[in-house]
Amino acid sequence: MKRASFSRIVTESDLASLGKTLSCQLVPGDVVFLYGEMGAGKTTFVKALGTGFGVVSAVTSPTFTLIQRYEADLPIIHMDLYRLDSADALDALAFEEVIEKSKTGILCIEWPQLAQDLYATLATLHVTLSYVPNVPEQREVSVTFVNAENRR
């Protein structure tokens, strides 16, 4: 398993720029795993990716809807698995079908822990957002590209 990664401290506007920049590196079928506490900026990052792909609709957290699709030059399927408590819940979501449909766009998954095993050998971009102690307007963002050699 090959990994390429970097980490830096960012403001919200830096995070938006980083998301737009990374959108230029993504190709159809890529999967982005988003990690971080509530409010750390996972949806903000997806919004920035969407801007890079030309999404014109509002990008909002799919915490309650679980799945949202944004049409663009490269469509984004945005999932939030926070409320799911087991892998069986993924089956109820028709997760395999979602994976198949995402091959023509980008799949972004917030709280991806339940889905990680399904992607163990596939190329995935892991984005971790963390609060910076005593600096509420900043986040530490770590980006790791895992299994890049297995890109679909």
N, C-alpha and C positions, 0 to 999 in steps of 0.2 A: 504494500500500500504506500504510494508516494504522496507526500504532502508538500504544499507550498503555502506559506503563511506570512502574515504581518499583523502588527498591532499598533494602534495609535490612540491618542486622546483627541476627541473631536467635540465641537459644538454642534448644535442642531443644523446650522447651515453647512458646516463641514460634512456632516453625515449625509445631507442631501447631495452635495457634490460627489462624495464617495460613491453613493448609490448610482448616480448618473454615470460616473466613470466606469464602475463595474458592469453596468448594463451593456456597455460596448464590448465587453469580453464574453458575455453569455450567448449561447446559441440554442436553437430549439432543442428541447429535451433536457436542458439543464435543470437541476434541482437545487434549491437554496434552503438550507435549514437555518432557522432563526432562533437563537437562544437569548434569554435575558429575563429579568424580573418584570413584573407588570410595570408599564410606563417607561421602560428603558429605551424604547425607540424602534422596536421591531416593525411595527406598521409604518412608522416614518421612513424606515429604510425601504420597505416595499413601495411606498409612495414615490421615493426617489428613483427606484428602478423603473417604475411606471412612467415617470416623467421622461426618462431616457428612452423608453420604447414608444412614447407618444400617446400614453393613456390620457384621455381628456375627461373622463368621469372621475368623481371623487373616490379616492382610495381610502377605505375605512376598515377598521378591525373586524374580522369575521368571527369574533368571539361567540356571538349568538347565532349567526347564520352557518358557521363552520366552514363554508366554502363560498368564495366569491370569484367571479371571472371578470377580468378587465380586458376589453378589446383594444388592440393596438397593433402596431407593425409586427410585434411579437407578443401574442396574448399572454397574460399572466393568470394563472390559477392560484389563488391565495387561500390557504387553509389555516385554521387555528384549531389545534388538537387539545387545547387546555382543558376543555370540559369532558373529554373522553377519559374513561377510566380503565379501558382494557383494549387489547388487540381485537377482541370480538366487536367492539364498537366501530373499528375501522371497516370490518366486513359490512356492518349495517349501513355505513356511508357509501358502500360500493367503491371502496378505495382503489381496488385494482382497475376499475373503469376510469377513475380519476387519473391514475397513473398513465393509462393508455391515451386519454385525451390530452394530457399535458405534453406529449411528445412533439406537438406542433408549436409549443410555446415554452414558457418557464413556469415551473411549479415552485412556489414559495410556501414553506410550512413553518408556522410559528408553533412552539412547544412540540417539536418533532420526535420526542423520545419514543413514542409508541411505534413510529414508522421507521426508525433507524435500521432495524434488522432487515427490512425489505430492501434497503439501499446499501447494504454492507459492501457490495463489490462495485457499485455504480459510482460514477463521478458525482460528487456533491460539494457545494460551496457551503461551508459552515460559518455563519456570522454570529458572533457573541457580543452582546451589548451589556455593559456593566456600568453602574453608577460610579462616579469618581467621588471618594469621600470628601465632604466639606465643599464640594464645587457642584451644586445641583444643576447647573446649565451645561455641564460637560459629561461625556460618556467615554469610556474606553471601549473601543471596537476592535475585535480580533477577527480576522478573516483567514480561513484556512480552506484551501482547495484540496479535497481528498480524492484519491483515485483518478486524477486528471487523465491518466492514460486510458481509462475506460469510458471516456465520453461517448455518449450514444450518437 
